[in-house]
Amino acid sequence: MGYQTAIVLGGGAFGSAIAFVLAQNFDQVIIHVRSQETCDEINAGKNSTYLPGHTLPKNICAVRSWDDVKTKTQGKVEVIVSGLPMSAIDDFCSIHKTELNQYLSQGVCLVNLAKGIDPETLELPDQMFLKHFGAHEDKLMYLSGPSFAQEILEQQVTIVSLAGVDKEKVLNVCEMFSTEFFKCLPTTDVKGVLLGGSLKNVIAIAGGIIEGLGYNHNTRAALITRGIVEMLRFGAYFNARPETFYGPSGMGDLILTTTGGLSRNKSFGLEIAKGRKASEVLAQSKSVVEGYKTTKAAYFLAQREHIKARIFKGLYEVLYLDHDPKEVIQEMMKLPSRFEDSI
């Protein structure tokens, strides 16, 4: 089925990769960006800052204002995708609330790509969007799953989860994203999908640290299996469905980011293992390492709600209290063995 126009907010790696997916089905994909440099690059058919070596389809264009969006739009806008990082969502929605409300009021769905928990408010992305667009909850959706941007552009087969409260609308948007190499599995478990996508970034940083310290397959397997148990505990607090954590947005994304070489969060962990400070590594990173702030948020949430999360606590101590990661691992290994018949 052919569609007319899609809008993507943000010209980062994943936003551009999803624009590439949509360009297979839409006549036109408009990327709304801040930087003139990024705008010019995308209009020249590339995004070398975030996706070097890849060519973007000719039906993708970039603009810097809503006036330009309206000028460029050909036909009907049928979906908006937010590729904004967590830290930008609130401000962007406040500044551009009128424009976004106009599209939502016309029945256009908005799909969020951000993964994380706000370290100040402890909000997930759905809570952030609902603050601004609560009257349009049925049109707000959340995409998450094992999906490196670079591999999407290489057309590697990719399966993700798409969550929303309105089944029919979610299915319709799944069709918009469906290609020979990219597929969305629909679900109504918004919290489960968002928690999986957020918390796995924390475990990915831990995965980078243990690999950087010289630990190998046994340790990584232990991290993944214990990590999913702790993620399930957060899920229980939010009344998320346990089975969601064994799907693409949970176990799928967790395995990818703790083992794959393209994970920003794992790469960050590898640098921390060298003894570098988190602030130093972040200052030199072009991309957002969402797991860093999520570590702090998950730790405070676990403390507040008495969620047993030893891996999250240990990583918080390493990243924010400068504890030695080897000593943190050794302390965790000294913990007494207990039967765990339930999460």
Backbone hydrogen bonds, N-H to C=O, Kabsch-Sander energy under -0.5 kcal/mol:
donor,donor_aa,acceptor,acceptor_aa,energy
3,Y,25,N,-2.5
5,T,76,K,-2.1
6,A,28,Q,-2.0
7,I,79,V,-2.2
8,V,30,I,-3.0
9,L,81,V,-3.5
10,G,8,V,-0.7
10,G,32,H,-3.0
16,S,12,G,-2.2
17,A,13,A,-2.0
18,I,14,F,-2.5
19,A,15,G,-1.9
20,F,16,S,-1.8
21,V,17,A,-1.7
22,L,18,I,-2.7
23,A,19,A,-2.0
24,Q,21,V,-1.5
25,N,22,L,-1.5
26,F,22,L,-2.6
27,D,3,Y,-2.0
28,Q,4,Q,-2.0
29,V,59,N,-2.6
30,I,6,A,-2.8
31,I,29,V,-0.5
31,I,61,C,-3.1
32,H,8,V,-3.2
32,H,30,I,-0.6
33,V,31,I,-0.7
33,V,63,V,-2.8
39,C,35,S,-2.2
40,D,36,Q,-2.7
41,E,37,E,-2.2
42,I,38,T,-2.6
43,N,39,C,-2.1
44,A,40,D,-0.7
44,A,41,E,-0.8
45,G,42,I,-1.9
46,K,41,E,-2.1
50,Y,47,N,-0.8
51,L,47,N,-3.6
54,H,51,L,-1.4
56,L,45,G,-2.6
60,I,57,P,-1.5
61,C,29,V,-2.4
63,V,31,I,-2.5
69,V,65,S,-1.7
70,K,66,W,-2.4
71,T,67,D,-2.1
72,K,68,D,-2.6
73,T,69,V,-2.2
75,G,73,T,-0.6
78,E,5,T,-2.9
78,E,76,K,-0.5
79,V,5,T,-0.7
80,I,109,C,-2.7
81,V,7,I,-3.1
82,S,111,V,-3.1
83,G,9,L,-2.5
83,G,81,V,-0.8
88,A,85,P,-1.7
89,I,85,P,-0.9
89,I,86,M,-0.9
90,D,86,M,-0.6
92,F,88,A,-2.4
93,C,89,I,-2.8
94,S,90,D,-2.0
95,I,91,D,-2.7
96,H,92,F,-2.8
97,K,94,S,-0.7
100,L,96,H,-2.3
101,N,97,K,-2.7
102,Q,98,T,-1.8
103,Y,99,E,-1.5
104,L,100,L,-2.6
105,S,101,N,-2.7
106,Q,102,Q,-0.9
106,Q,103,Y,-0.6
107,G,104,L,-1.8
108,V,103,Y,-2.2
109,C,78,E,-0.7
110,L,139,K,-2.8
111,V,80,I,-2.9
112,N,110,L,-0.5
112,N,141,M,-3.1
113,L,82,S,-2.1
118,D,123,E,-2.9
122,L,118,D,-2.2
127,Q,124,L,-0.7
128,M,124,L,-1.5
129,F,125,P,-2.4
130,L,126,D,-2.5
131,K,127,Q,-1.4
132,H,128,M,-0.7
132,H,129,F,-0.6
133,F,129,F,-3.0
134,G,130,L,-0.9
136,H,133,F,-2.1
137,E,134,G,-1.1
139,K,136,H,-2.3
140,L,137,E,-1.4
141,M,110,L,-2.7
142,Y,163,A,-2.2
143,L,112,N,-2.7
144,S,161,S,-2.3
147,S,145,G,-0.9
152,I,148,F,-1.6
153,L,149,A,-1.9
154,E,150,Q,-1.0
155,Q,152,I,-1.7
156,Q,151,E,-2.7
158,T,181,F,-3.0
160,V,183,K,-2.4
161,S,144,S,-3.4
162,L,185,L,-2.4
163,A,142,Y,-2.7
164,G,187,T,-1.7
167,K,165,V,-0.7
170,V,166,D,-2.5
171,L,167,K,-2.4
172,N,168,E,-2.0
173,V,169,K,-2.3
174,C,170,V,-2.4
175,E,171,L,-1.7
176,M,172,N,-1.3
177,F,173,V,-1.5
178,S,174,C,-0.6
178,S,175,E,-0.7
179,T,182,F,-2.7
183,K,158,T,-2.1
185,L,160,V,-2.9
187,T,162,L,-1.9
190,V,188,T,-1.8
193,V,189,D,-2.1
194,L,190,V,-2.5
195,L,191,K,-2.7
196,G,192,G,-2.3
197,G,193,V,-2.2
198,S,194,L,-1.9
199,L,195,L,-3.1
200,K,196,G,-1.7
201,N,198,S,-0.8
202,V,198,S,-0.6
202,V,199,L,-0.7
203,I,199,L,-1.6
204,A,200,K,-2.2
205,I,201,N,-1.6
206,A,202,V,-2.0
207,G,203,I,-2.4
208,G,204,A,-2.1
209,I,205,I,-2.2
210,I,206,A,-2.6
211,E,207,G,-2.0
212,G,208,G,-2.5
213,L,209,I,-1.7
214,G,211,E,-1.4
215,Y,210,I,-2.4
220,R,216,N,-2.3
221,A,217,H,-2.7
222,A,218,N,-2.1
223,L,219,T,-2.5
224,I,220,R,-2.5
225,T,221,A,-2.4
226,R,222,A,-2.5
227,G,223,L,-2.5
228,I,224,I,-2.1
229,V,225,T,-1.1
230,E,226,R,-2.0
231,M,227,G,-2.3
232,L,228,I,-2.1
233,R,229,V,-1.3
234,F,230,E,-1.6
235,G,231,M,-2.2
236,A,232,L,-2.3
237,Y,233,R,-1.5
238,F,234,F,-1.7
239,N,236,A,-1.0
240,A,235,G,-2.8
244,T,241,R,-1.3
245,F,241,R,-0.6
245,F,242,P,-1.3
246,Y,243,E,-1.2
247,G,244,T,-1.5
250,G,247,G,-1.0
251,M,245,F,-1.8
252,G,247,G,-2.3
253,D,248,P,-1.5
254,L,250,G,-2.5
255,I,251,M,-2.6
256,L,252,G,-1.9
257,T,253,D,-2.6
258,T,254,L,-1.6
259,T,255,I,-1.3
260,G,256,L,-3.1
263,S,260,G,-0.7
267,S,263,S,-2.3
268,F,264,R,-2.1
269,G,265,N,-2.0
270,L,266,K,-2.3
271,E,267,S,-1.6
272,I,268,F,-2.0
273,A,269,G,-2.0
274,K,270,L,-0.6
274,K,271,E,-0.9
275,G,272,I,-2.0
276,R,271,E,-1.3
281,V,277,K,-2.0
282,L,278,A,-2.7
283,A,279,S,-1.9
284,Q,280,E,-0.9
284,Q,281,V,-0.6
285,S,282,L,-1.2
290,E,288,V,-1.1
292,Y,289,V,-1.6
293,K,289,V,-0.6
294,T,290,E,-1.7
295,T,291,G,-1.8
296,K,292,Y,-1.1
297,A,293,K,-2.3
298,A,294,T,-3.3
299,Y,295,T,-2.1
300,F,296,K,-2.3
301,L,297,A,-2.4
302,A,298,A,-2.6
303,Q,299,Y,-2.4
304,R,300,F,-2.6
305,E,301,L,-2.5
306,H,302,A,-0.7
307,I,302,A,-2.0
308,K,306,H,-0.6
309,A,307,I,-0.7
313,K,309,A,-2.2
314,G,310,R,-2.8
315,L,311,I,-2.4
316,Y,312,F,-2.0
317,E,313,K,-2.1
318,V,314,G,-1.6
319,L,315,L,-2.9
320,Y,316,Y,-2.8
321,L,316,Y,-0.7
321,L,317,E,-0.8
322,D,318,V,-0.5
323,H,317,E,-2.4
328,V,324,D,-2.0
329,I,325,P,-2.3
330,Q,326,K,-2.3
331,E,327,E,-2.3
332,M,328,V,-2.0
333,M,329,I,-1.9
334,K,330,Q,-0.8
334,K,331,E,-0.5
335,L,332,M,-1.0
